[in-house]
Amino acid sequence: MSLGAEALAAGIAARQRSLVEGLKSWVEIPSISTEPARKADVQRSAEFLRDYALKCGMTTAEVWPTEGHPTVFAERLEDPSWPTVLVYGHHDVQPVDPIEEWEAAPFQPLERDGLLLGRGTADDKGHLLMHLETVRGILDTRGRLPINLKLIAEGEEEDGSDHFEATVRSHRERLRSDVAVISDTSMLAEDVPGLTVALRGMAYWEVRVRSSRTDLHSGVYGGAVLNPIAILADMLAGLHDARGRVQVPGFYDAVRELSAGERQELAQVPFDEGGFLSEVGAIAGGEAGYTLMERRTTRPTLEICGIWGGYQGEGAKTVIPARAAAKLSSRLVPDQGAAQITKLVGDHLRQAAPPGVEVEFELIHDGRWVETPTSHPAVDAAALAVASVWGRDPVFIREGGSIPPVATIADELQVPCVLFGVGLPGDHIHAPNERVVLRQLFRGMQALGLLWDAYSELGIDGLGVRPG
């Protein structure tokens, strides 16, 4: 490491404590985007981030209102001839139920044993402050960044990102950049660094079945009329065969199968199948013919996420309900389109219902899959930065989850997306006792310092390369 690099590393390391204290303060703001009563808190969260960005050296920071919750934009432009990097994250958080399972109050951060517990510590406030404190460390050491840097943090990622696409389109010129770095992902373990290079897309639906105008007495009408719960159960049971394969005609037609080389590469990723299942007490299932890792990251899915109908209270109520309903979700892979899959699944369910039964099928939200070639110079530079800090080459991770805003950034801004997050599987994101391993954030800061230098050396032309 050169003397210049040593000074930079020391300058960035000096910001570790301010990251922790800043994160503690931010976590105290309960920015739950899915709860209408928290609307003012999400606004406060946006204002906190705006002010924090200015303190860390961003020269511009703004709160952009949307029809939902606000988005934060910040930038520091050093030289128009230098590459411009756009960082994405989100400042809203998930609800905290069940509250009784938390070790401490979810919005009263608890620091212990190298961890920080609290809602939003890992997902995604910690990642955003990792970026901003890195900026402060570089400026303290050098006085300027080696790149132009922009940051966008939305306030409703946990609520479907309904207004993010419109926000990006209306501010496309302000967001123009050469590469995007998304820090809302994780690594496999502290000693197994990784970079995410693919995300599945998704579609989420509600299906409603109705077979009478009103609820019916089960003694008077039982055995003489159709039961919507039984109808819906049959419809849902028919979505898969005994080997876990989706039975919707055309569902797999557009799926791009992995090459033998890609399957071999995926097989090399360290993954403890037994531990993965036992940690949550689950039983393996899914599409036969594929490994558990392939099923959870590279294969399309069709899942039943909720079902209801009839009387749900204590005691008995002897009625045949008029309606039943279910929530469904599908994780999509290259080259499946959400619109086409929505049509196929909706048509299949309608055809599966008996004549005369009313079936409503509604798309709640969707998002496209994302894939960044591992051969892209922006990914290669990130891999080298991670390897330098963690002391070993990162594995390339295909993530089973979905981040719809990544597809929006890729499509609307036409830039490669590098998914660099430092979370861990045990961070309990979306669950009680969410936590972040502080050392992961500190390492992430060091890797970002190296990455910005690498992107500076690549230049605009180097980052604009599109591998064949």
Secondary structure, DSSP 8 states (H G I E B T S, - for coil): --HHHHHHHHHHHTTHHHHHHHHHHHHTS--BTT-GGGHHHHHHHHHHHHHHHHHTT-SEEEEE--SSS-EEEEEE---TTS-EEEEEEE--B----SGGG-SS-TTS-EEETTEEESTTTTTTHHHHHHHHHHHHHHHHHHSS-SSEEEEEEES-GGGT-TTHHHHHHHTHHHH--SEEEE---B-SBTTB-EEEEEE-EEEEEEEEEE-SSS-EEHHHHTTTS--HHHHHHHHHHTTB-TTS-B-STTTTTT-----HHHHHHHHTS---HHHHHHTTT----S-TTS-HHHHHHTS---EEEEEEES--SSS---EE-SEEEEEEEEEE-TT--HHHHHHHHHHHHHHHS-TT-EEEEEEEEEE--EE--TTSHHHHHHHHHHHHHHSS--EEEEESS--HHHHHHHHHH---EEE---B-GGG-TTSTT-EEEHHHHHHHHHHHHHHHHHHHHHHHHHHT----
